[in-house]
Amino acid sequence: MVQAPLLAIGLSACASAPVASRPAAEFPSQAALAAIEAKPAALPALPQEIDVGAGWAPQGALPEVAGDEAWQPEGAWGAAFSEAVSGAERPPRVTRALSCTARELGRFMLEHKAPPPQALRRFMSAACGSASEVGRYAYVGGEVPPTATDEEVLARWGSGFRERVAEGVKAGAQVVGFSFERRDGRAVATAVFAKEEAQLDPFSPVPDARGEVTIAGRLSRSGEVTAYVNRGRAGVAPCDVDLSVQRPSFRVICRPDPADRSAWIQLMYTAPKRVLATPFAQVLARRAGEAPVYQDEAYAASRPVASAEQFTRAVLEQLNSARAGVGLRPVALAARESATAARLAPHYFAAALGEGERPETDVIALGLLAGWEVDGTIRSGSFVSSFSPRGLDAGHWLTAALEMPVGRMTLFAPDIEQVALGPLLTRGPDGLGAVVTGYRFHHGSDHAADVNLLLSRVIDARRRMGLTPPMRLSDVGQAMGEELRLVHVGESDTSSALQAVMSRAVEQYGSNMRGFAIETTSLDALELPPELLRQRALHLDIGVTHHRPKGAAWAQYVILVVFADYSANEA
């Protein structure tokens, strides 16, 4: 009996009529982008960030296990903060990790009399063991008499601080932290607020004996999870996604470079039928026994600019110089798409930096990822935005953009060939921002490497389940290759190809066969059913090609999987 479970496309085991492929991903149209361009865009008032260089290290012992250990209030200020958050309609959790973050912010403000820049705040949070980036913070501080008690300081500042805490909680914070610090005649009370997109199991940010950092949890909504880890000064690598874990749960296995004192890991979420991957957790992996130290490492020399055109030329030149320095090929500027990105950049940052939920950011990012004005058959793309009110220096901007894995995936990945760059320059404060999209392309129809990648993921998933590696249905390979060739050139459809391959498998092996097909823009979207992975003996074959359905912005993968079904015999 031939069966074909439904995954991602309409398919029937006995169907003979072709099923036309539809775009696997949804993108905003060019008309939707033009409608955004026609609206006014006004950036909110932004404070000037100070340049702190490098060398900041967290104070005190760091947790060996990252997680949500509860914070316990101490003193008059701790009691006042606890009372303020517990009285909310939906009280957030107060954790030690975010309270450590609040302590680091307080230390910095006592030393510099100004808040730390965003990149350093992100470092503080991750170094303290929180995977959630601080979205908001509130503080009160200033000079206090050395003889004044904490209670007296609270009586002076407490009312205003409670109001700011209430505002932060009301904005949707799910997890918060607090610290009260005093030094050299000054004091500061700091609260930090964060939202959570997933529940993470406790984990160690220190790699285990195999050199792996394993992060598991459960998303609050359905979608695809991917993860990336920085390696070395400029490298980035995908983490393994455990196929044996069924969504919305997930498990990723990341391998930092052993030579790195610390390395950023970003977990990304992609909604169904979308290609925009959004970070929902970030982890700072570190070597055992060594505290991470904040590094503002320059990837390019200082390059002051006075216009958007100068900025674009400087970034492209410095980016390609940095890529050449690590043995990567240069990237080209997608000129027409960059012009669109430049017109949309003010609207993107007005939405991203403003208060409240602004869906324009996703529309703009997805519209640029579509690459409607990019030449070539797009395989995939990466998007990053970065804005820093720290002056008009293209070299500083490039350094900031390359700090996190998502930036490196967009600008430093080996297979990125073109970039679209939309700059934004501001005055008062002077700042530089840009929305950037990096594009990968299909060349030819050889997908042997993709097949091997998927097979290796099946092998790893079964190994973690204590099962033997799968065996290939080698005699199906010729039929698989021919059917996928016909799909690639548009002479067949996915459902017909699967039917033909499965029929060949039944004729060849004389046993029950099952199979499924998926059309997707990402190989990571392949989700194998448990009944396949958990078979005591697994015999299967996998085939991959790509084609571009009518109306699609990108080409999309066609993945066929057939396997012998021994369940009836076992029954």
C-alpha positions as CSV (number, residue, x, y, z in Angstrom):
1,M,0.0,0.0,0.0
2,V,1.3,3.5,-0.9
3,Q,0.5,6.3,1.5
4,A,1.5,9.9,1.4
5,P,0.8,11.9,4.6
6,L,0.0,15.6,4.1
7,L,2.8,17.9,5.0
8,A,2.8,21.5,3.7
9,I,1.1,20.8,0.3
10,G,-2.2,19.2,-0.7
11,L,-1.4,15.6,-1.6
12,S,-3.3,12.3,-1.9
13,A,-1.8,8.9,-2.2
14,C,-4.0,8.0,-5.1
15,A,-4.1,11.4,-6.8
16,S,-3.3,11.5,-10.4
17,A,-4.3,15.1,-11.2
18,P,-1.4,17.6,-10.9
19,V,-1.4,20.0,-8.0
20,A,0.0,23.4,-8.9
21,S,2.6,24.7,-6.5
22,R,1.9,28.0,-4.7
23,P,4.5,30.3,-3.1
24,A,5.6,28.8,0.1
25,A,6.3,32.2,1.7
26,E,4.2,35.4,1.8
27,F,5.8,38.7,1.0
28,P,4.4,42.2,0.9
29,S,3.9,43.6,-2.6
30,Q,5.7,46.5,-4.1
31,A,2.5,48.4,-3.9
32,A,2.4,47.8,-0.1
33,L,5.9,49.2,0.2
34,A,5.0,52.2,-1.9
35,A,2.0,52.9,0.4
36,I,4.4,53.1,3.4
37,E,6.8,55.4,1.5
38,A,3.9,57.8,0.9
39,K,3.3,58.3,4.7
40,P,5.2,60.8,6.9
41,A,8.0,59.4,9.0
42,A,9.2,61.1,12.2
43,L,11.9,59.6,14.5
44,P,11.3,59.9,18.2
45,A,13.7,62.0,20.3
46,L,16.7,59.9,21.0
47,P,19.4,60.4,23.6
48,Q,23.1,60.6,22.5
49,E,24.9,57.4,23.5
50,I,28.3,57.6,25.0
51,D,31.3,55.7,23.7
52,V,32.7,53.5,26.5
53,G,35.2,51.4,24.5
54,A,35.9,48.0,25.9
55,G,36.7,46.3,29.1
56,W,33.5,46.2,31.1
57,A,33.1,43.0,33.2
58,P,30.2,42.0,35.4
59,Q,30.8,42.3,39.1
60,G,30.7,39.2,41.4
61,A,30.0,35.5,40.6
62,L,28.1,34.6,37.5
63,P,25.5,31.8,37.5
64,E,26.6,28.4,36.2
65,V,23.1,27.7,35.1
66,A,21.1,30.3,33.2
67,G,17.4,30.4,34.1
68,D,14.7,32.1,36.0
69,E,15.7,31.7,39.6
70,A,13.5,34.0,41.7
71,W,14.9,37.2,43.3
72,Q,14.4,37.9,47.0
73,P,13.9,41.5,48.1
74,E,16.4,43.0,50.6
75,G,16.2,46.3,52.5
76,A,13.7,49.1,52.2
77,W,14.2,49.6,48.4
78,G,13.8,45.9,47.6
79,A,10.6,45.7,49.6
80,A,9.3,48.9,47.9
81,F,10.0,47.4,44.4
82,S,8.5,44.1,45.3
83,E,5.3,45.8,46.5
84,A,5.2,47.9,43.3
85,V,5.3,44.9,40.9
86,S,3.1,42.6,43.0
87,G,0.3,45.1,42.8
88,A,0.1,44.9,39.0
89,E,-2.9,43.3,37.3
90,R,-0.5,40.7,35.9
91,P,2.5,40.7,38.2
92,P,5.7,39.9,36.3
93,R,8.3,37.5,37.7
94,V,11.4,39.1,39.4
95,T,14.5,37.1,38.6
96,R,18.1,37.1,39.9
97,A,19.4,37.3,36.4
98,L,17.6,40.5,35.5
99,S,18.3,41.9,39.0
100,C,22.0,41.3,38.2
101,T,21.4,43.2,35.0
102,A,19.9,46.1,36.9
103,R,22.9,46.1,39.3
104,E,25.3,46.4,36.3
105,L,23.3,49.2,34.8
106,G,23.4,50.9,38.2
107,R,27.1,50.4,38.5
108,F,27.6,52.0,35.1
109,M,25.4,55.0,35.8
110,L,27.2,55.7,39.1
111,E,30.5,55.6,37.3
112,H,29.6,57.5,34.1
113,K,26.5,59.5,35.2
114,A,24.8,58.3,32.0
115,P,23.1,55.1,30.8
116,P,25.2,52.5,29.0
117,P,24.8,52.1,25.2
118,Q,22.4,49.5,23.9
119,A,25.1,47.0,23.0
120,L,26.6,47.1,26.5
121,R,23.1,46.7,28.1
122,R,22.6,43.6,26.0
123,F,25.9,42.3,27.1
124,M,25.1,43.0,30.8
125,S,21.8,41.0,30.5
126,A,23.3,38.0,28.8
127,A,26.4,37.9,31.1
128,C,24.1,37.9,34.1
129,G,22.4,34.7,32.7
130,S,19.2,36.2,31.1
131,A,18.3,35.1,27.6
132,S,15.8,38.0,27.3
133,E,17.0,41.4,26.1
134,V,16.0,44.3,28.2
135,G,13.4,46.3,26.3
136,R,12.9,49.1,28.9
137,Y,14.6,50.3,32.0
138,A,13.8,52.9,34.6
139,Y,15.9,54.6,37.2
140,V,16.2,57.4,39.7
141,G,19.5,58.6,41.0
142,G,21.7,61.5,42.1
143,E,23.7,62.8,45.0
144,V,22.8,61.7,48.5
145,P,24.4,62.8,51.8
146,P,26.7,60.1,53.2
147,T,24.7,60.1,56.4
148,A,21.3,59.6,54.7
149,T,19.8,56.1,55.3
150,D,18.3,54.0,52.5
151,E,14.9,54.6,54.0
152,E,15.5,58.4,53.8
153,V,16.5,58.2,50.2
154,L,13.4,56.1,49.5
155,A,11.2,58.7,51.1
156,R,12.8,61.3,48.8
157,W,12.7,59.4,45.5
158,G,10.3,56.5,46.1
159,S,7.1,58.1,44.7
160,G,8.6,58.9,41.3
161,F,10.3,55.6,41.0
162,R,7.1,53.6,41.8
163,E,5.4,55.5,38.9
164,R,8.2,54.5,36.5
165,V,8.0,50.9,37.6
166,A,4.3,50.9,37.1
167,E,4.7,52.3,33.5
168,G,7.3,49.6,32.7
169,V,5.1,46.7,34.0
170,K,2.0,48.1,32.2
171,A,3.9,48.1,28.9
172,G,3.8,44.3,29.0
173,A,6.9,43.2,30.9
174,Q,6.8,39.5,31.8
175,V,10.0,39.4,33.7
176,V,11.8,42.2,35.6
177,G,14.8,42.9,37.8
178,F,15.8,45.5,40.4
179,S,18.9,46.9,42.1
180,F,19.7,49.8,44.5
181,E,23.4,50.9,44.4
182,R,25.3,53.5,46.4
183,R,28.8,54.7,46.0
184,D,30.9,57.9,46.7
185,G,27.9,60.1,47.7
186,R,25.7,59.0,44.9
187,A,22.9,56.4,44.7
188,V,20.8,54.9,41.9
189,A,17.7,52.7,41.9
190,T,17.3,50.7,38.6
191,A,14.5,48.5,37.3
192,V,14.7,46.6,34.0
193,F,11.8,45.1,32.1
194,A,11.8,42.3,29.4
195,K,9.3,40.2,27.5
196,E,9.6,36.5,26.8
197,E,8.7,34.7,23.5
198,A,9.6,31.3,24.9
199,Q,10.0,29.3,28.0
200,L,13.6,28.1,28.3
201,D,14.7,25.1,30.3
202,P,17.6,25.8,32.7
203,F,20.9,25.4,30.8
204,S,24.6,26.1,31.2
205,P,26.1,28.8,29.0
206,V,29.4,26.9,29.5
207,P,30.0,24.3,26.7
208,D,30.0,20.7,27.9
209,A,32.7,18.1,27.4
210,R,31.7,17.8,23.7
211,G,32.0,21.6,23.3
212,E,28.3,22.0,23.0
213,V,25.8,24.4,24.5
214,T,22.3,22.9,24.4
215,I,19.3,25.2,24.7
216,A,15.8,23.7,24.9
217,G,12.4,25.1,25.6
218,R,8.9,25.8,24.2
219,L,7.8,28.7,22.0
220,S,4.7,30.6,23.0
221,R,3.4,30.2,19.4
222,S,3.8,27.9,16.4
223,G,6.8,28.5,14.2
224,E,10.2,27.4,13.1
225,V,13.2,27.8,15.4
226,T,16.8,28.3,14.1
227,A,19.9,29.4,16.0
228,Y,23.3,30.8,15.1
229,V,26.6,31.1,17.1
230,N,29.5,33.5,16.5
231,R,32.8,31.8,16.0
232,G,36.0,33.7,16.1
233,R,36.4,37.3,15.2
234,A,34.1,37.3,12.2
235,G,32.7,33.8,11.7
236,V,29.1,32.6,12.3
237,A,27.7,29.0,12.2
238,P,24.2,27.5,12.3
239,C,23.4,25.5,15.4
240,D,21.9,22.0,15.0
241,V,18.1,21.8,15.4
242,D,17.1,18.5,17.0
243,L,14.5,16.9,14.6
244,S,13.3,14.5,17.3
245,V,11.7,17.4,19.2
246,Q,8.2,18.3,18.0
247,R,7.1,21.9,17.7
248,P,6.4,24.2,19.4
249,S,9.0,22.6,21.7
250,F,12.6,22.9,20.4
251,R,16.2,21.9,21.2
252,V,19.2,23.5,19.6
253,I,22.9,22.4,19.9
254,C,25.5,25.1,19.4
255,R,29.3,24.7,19.2
256,P,31.3,27.9,20.0
257,D,34.9,28.1,19.0
258,P,36.9,26.8,22.0
259,A,39.4,29.6,21.5
260,D,36.7,32.3,22.1
261,R,36.4,33.6,25.7
262,S,32.8,34.3,25.0
263,A,30.4,33.9,22.0
264,W,27.0,35.2,21.2
265,I,24.2,32.7,20.4
266,Q,20.9,34.0,18.9
267,L,17.7,31.9,18.7
268,M,15.4,33.0,15.9
269,Y,11.7,32.5,15.4
270,T,10.1,32.4,11.9
271,A,6.3,32.4,11.7
272,P,4.6,29.9,9.3
273,K,4.7,30.9,5.7
274,R,7.1,33.8,6.5
275,V,10.8,34.1,6.0
276,L,11.6,36.9,8.5
277,A,13.5,35.4,11.3
278,T,13.2,37.4,14.6
279,P,15.5,36.9,17.5
280,F,13.6,35.8,20.6
281,A,16.5,34.8,22.9
282,Q,20.2,35.5,23.0
283,V,22.8,33.8,25.1
284,L,26.4,34.6,25.9
285,A,28.4,31.3,25.9
286,R,31.6,31.5,27.9
287,R,34.5,29.4,28.9
288,A,34.4,27.7,32.3
289,G,35.9,29.8,35.1
290,E,36.2,32.9,33.0
291,A,33.9,35.9,33.2
292,P,33.0,37.5,29.8
293,V,34.4,40.9,29.1
294,Y,32.6,43.5,26.9
295,Q,34.6,44.1,23.7
296,D,33.8,46.9,21.3
297,E,36.1,45.4,18.7
298,A,36.5,47.4,15.5
299,Y,36.0,45.6,12.2
300,A,36.8,48.8,10.2
301,A,38.7,52.0,10.6
302,S,37.0,55.2,11.6
303,R,35.3,56.7,8.5
304,P,33.3,59.9,9.1
305,V,30.6,60.5,6.5
306,A,28.3,63.4,5.7
307,S,25.7,61.9,3.4
308,A,23.8,58.7,2.8
309,E,25.7,58.2,-0.5
310,Q,29.1,58.5,1.4
311,F,27.8,56.1,4.0
312,T,26.8,53.4,1.4
313,R,30.1,53.7,-0.4
314,A,32.1,53.5,2.8
315,V,30.2,50.5,4.3
316,L,30.5,48.5,1.0
317,E,34.2,49.2,0.7
318,Q,35.0,48.4,4.4
319,L,32.7,45.4,4.4
320,N,34.5,43.9,1.4
321,S,37.9,44.7,2.9
322,A,36.9,42.9,6.1
323,R,35.5,39.9,4.2
324,A,38.7,39.7,2.2
325,G,40.7,39.7,5.4
326,V,39.0,36.4,6.5
327,G,39.1,34.8,3.0
328,L,35.5,35.6,1.9
329,R,34.5,36.8,-1.6
330,P,33.3,40.4,-2.0
331,V,29.6,41.2,-2.2
332,A,27.9,43.5,-4.7
333,L,25.5,46.3,-4.1
334,A,21.9,45.5,-5.3
335,A,21.5,49.1,-6.6
336,R,17.8,49.2,-7.4
337,E,16.8,47.4,-4.2
338,S,19.1,49.7,-2.2
339,A,17.2,52.7,-3.6
340,T,14.0,51.2,-2.3
341,A,15.6,50.5,1.1
342,A,16.9,54.0,1.4
343,R,13.3,55.4,0.9
344,L,12.0,53.0,3.5
345,A,14.7,53.3,6.1
346,P,13.2,56.5,7.8
347,H,9.8,54.7,8.1
348,Y,11.4,51.5,9.5
349,F,13.3,53.3,12.3
350,A,10.4,55.6,13.1
351,A,8.4,52.5,13.8
352,A,11.2,50.4,15.4
353,L,12.3,53.2,17.8
354,G,8.8,54.5,18.7
355,E,6.5,53.4,21.4
356,G,4.0,50.6,21.0
357,E,3.5,47.9,18.4
358,R,4.3,49.0,14.9
359,P,3.7,46.4,12.2
360,E,5.4,48.5,9.6
361,T,8.8,47.1,10.7
362,D,7.8,43.6,9.7
363,V,6.2,44.7,6.4
364,I,9.3,46.7,5.4
365,A,11.7,43.9,6.4
366,L,9.7,41.3,4.5
367,G,9.3,43.6,1.5
368,L,13.1,44.1,1.3
369,L,13.7,40.4,1.8
370,A,11.5,39.7,-1.2
371,G,14.1,41.4,-3.3
372,W,11.5,42.4,-6.0
373,E,14.2,44.5,-7.7
374,V,17.1,42.1,-7.3
375,D,18.5,40.2,-10.3
376,G,18.9,36.4,-10.0
377,T,17.0,33.5,-8.6
378,I,17.0,34.2,-4.8
379,R,17.6,31.2,-2.6
380,S,17.3,32.9,0.7
381,G,18.0,36.2,2.4
382,S,18.9,37.7,5.8
383,F,17.9,41.0,7.2
384,V,19.5,43.2,9.9
385,S,18.8,46.7,11.1
386,S,21.2,48.7,13.3
387,F,20.9,52.3,14.5
388,S,23.4,54.0,16.9
389,P,23.2,57.6,18.0
390,R,27.0,57.7,18.5
391,G,28.1,60.0,15.7
392,L,28.4,59.8,11.9
393,D,31.1,57.2,11.5
394,A,30.6,54.4,9.0
395,G,33.3,52.2,10.6
396,H,31.6,52.4,14.0
397,W,28.3,51.4,12.4
398,L,29.8,48.4,10.6
399,T,31.4,47.2,13.9
400,A,28.0,47.4,15.7
401,A,26.2,45.6,12.8
402,L,28.7,42.7,12.9
403,E,28.5,42.1,16.7
404,M,25.6,39.7,16.8
405,P,25.0,36.5,14.7
406,V,22.1,37.9,12.7
407,G,24.4,40.7,11.5
408,R,27.1,38.3,10.5
409,M,24.6,36.1,8.7
410,T,23.5,39.1,6.7
411,L,26.9,40.6,6.0
412,F,29.6,38.0,6.7
413,A,28.1,34.7,5.6
414,P,30.3,33.1,2.9
415,D,27.4,32.6,0.5
416,I,26.0,36.1,0.6
417,E,26.5,37.6,-2.9
418,Q,24.5,40.8,-3.0
419,V,23.4,43.3,-0.3
420,A,20.7,46.0,-0.4
421,L,21.6,48.9,1.9
422,G,19.2,51.6,3.1
423,P,21.0,54.2,5.2
424,L,19.6,56.8,7.6
425,L,21.6,59.8,8.9
426,T,20.3,61.9,11.8
427,R,21.3,65.2,13.5
428,G,20.8,66.2,17.1
429,P,21.8,63.6,18.1
430,D,24.2,62.6,15.3
431,G,23.4,59.0,14.5
432,L,23.8,56.4,11.7
433,G,21.4,53.6,10.9
434,A,20.7,51.3,8.1
435,V,18.4,48.5,7.0
436,V,20.4,45.8,5.2
437,T,19.4,42.7,3.4
438,G,21.9,40.0,2.2
439,Y,20.8,37.7,-0.7
440,R,21.9,34.1,-1.5
441,F,21.2,32.7,-5.0
442,H,20.6,29.3,-6.6
443,H,23.2,28.4,-9.3
444,G,22.5,25.2,-11.2
445,S,20.4,22.3,-9.9
446,D,22.8,20.1,-7.9
447,H,21.4,19.6,-4.4
448,A,23.6,16.7,-3.3
449,A,24.9,18.8,-0.4
450,D,21.4,19.7,0.7
451,V,20.4,16.0,0.7
452,N,23.5,15.1,2.8
453,L,22.6,17.9,5.2
454,L,19.1,16.5,5.8
455,L,20.4,13.0,6.1
456,S,22.9,14.1,8.7
457,R,20.1,15.7,10.7
458,V,18.1,12.4,10.6
459,I,21.2,10.5,11.8
460,D,21.8,13.0,14.7
461,A,18.1,12.9,15.7
462,R,18.0,9.1,15.8
463,R,21.4,9.0,17.7
464,R,19.9,11.1,20.4
465,M,17.0,8.7,20.6
466,G,19.3,5.7,21.0
467,L,18.5,4.4,17.5
468,T,20.6,3.1,14.7
469,P,21.4,5.3,11.6
470,P,19.0,5.1,8.7
471,M,19.8,3.1,5.5
472,R,19.3,4.6,2.1
473,L,16.8,3.1,-0.4
474,S,19.5,3.3,-3.0
475,D,17.5,1.8,-5.9
476,V,15.1,4.7,-5.7
477,G,17.7,7.3,-6.3
478,Q,17.5,7.2,-10.1
479,A,13.7,7.7,-10.2
480,M,14.0,10.3,-7.5
481,G,16.6,12.3,-9.5
482,E,14.6,12.1,-12.8
483,E,11.3,13.2,-11.2
484,L,12.9,16.1,-9.4
485,R,14.7,17.2,-12.6
486,L,11.2,17.4,-14.3
487,V,9.9,19.5,-11.4
488,H,13.0,21.8,-11.6
489,V,12.4,22.5,-15.3
490,G,8.7,22.9,-14.9
491,E,7.7,19.7,-16.7
492,S,6.1,18.0,-13.7
493,D,4.6,19.0,-10.3
494,T,5.5,18.0,-6.8
495,S,2.6,15.6,-6.2
496,S,3.1,13.7,-9.4
497,A,6.8,13.4,-8.6
498,L,6.1,11.9,-5.2
499,Q,3.6,9.5,-6.6
500,A,6.1,8.3,-9.2
501,V,8.9,7.8,-6.8
502,M,6.7,5.9,-4.3
503,S,5.3,3.7,-7.0
504,R,8.9,2.8,-8.0
505,A,9.8,2.1,-4.4
506,V,6.8,-0.3,-4.0
507,E,7.8,-2.1,-7.3
508,Q,11.4,-2.4,-6.2
509,Y,11.0,-3.4,-2.6
510,G,7.6,-5.0,-2.5
511,S,6.8,-3.6,0.9
512,N,4.6,-0.9,2.4
513,M,5.9,2.6,1.6
514,R,5.0,6.0,3.0
515,G,6.2,9.3,1.8
516,F,5.6,13.0,2.0
517,A,6.6,16.2,0.2
518,I,7.2,19.7,1.4
519,E,7.8,23.0,-0.5
520,T,9.6,25.5,1.6
521,T,12.1,28.3,1.4
522,S,14.2,26.8,4.2
523,L,15.7,23.4,4.7
524,D,15.3,23.9,8.4
525,A,11.5,23.7,7.9
526,L,11.7,20.0,7.3
527,E,9.8,18.4,10.3
528,L,9.9,14.6,10.2
529,P,6.9,12.8,11.8
530,P,7.6,10.8,14.9
531,E,6.5,7.5,13.3
532,L,9.3,7.9,10.8
533,L,12.1,8.9,13.2
534,R,11.2,6.3,15.9
535,Q,11.1,3.2,13.6
536,R,13.3,0.5,14.9
537,A,14.9,0.1,11.5
538,L,14.6,3.1,9.1
539,H,15.1,2.7,5.3
540,L,14.5,5.9,3.5
541,D,15.6,8.2,0.7
542,I,15.5,12.0,0.5
543,G,15.6,14.1,-2.7
544,V,15.8,17.9,-3.1
545,T,15.4,20.3,-5.9
546,H,14.2,23.9,-6.3
547,H,11.8,25.8,-8.6
548,R,10.0,29.1,-8.7
549,P,6.2,29.0,-8.7
550,K,4.3,31.7,-10.5
551,G,4.1,34.9,-8.4
552,A,6.8,33.8,-6.0
553,A,9.5,36.3,-5.0
554,W,12.0,33.5,-4.2
555,A,12.7,30.0,-5.6
556,Q,11.6,27.3,-3.1
557,Y,12.9,23.9,-2.2
558,V,11.0,20.8,-3.1
559,I,11.8,18.0,-0.6
560,L,10.6,14.4,-1.2
561,V,11.0,11.8,1.5
562,V,10.0,8.1,1.0
563,F,10.5,5.4,3.6
564,A,9.6,1.7,4.2
565,D,6.7,1.3,6.7
566,Y,7.3,-1.8,8.8
567,S,4.5,-1.0,11.4
568,A,2.0,-3.3,9.7
569,N,4.4,-6.2,9.8
570,E,5.3,-5.6,13.4
571,A,1.6,-5.5,14.3
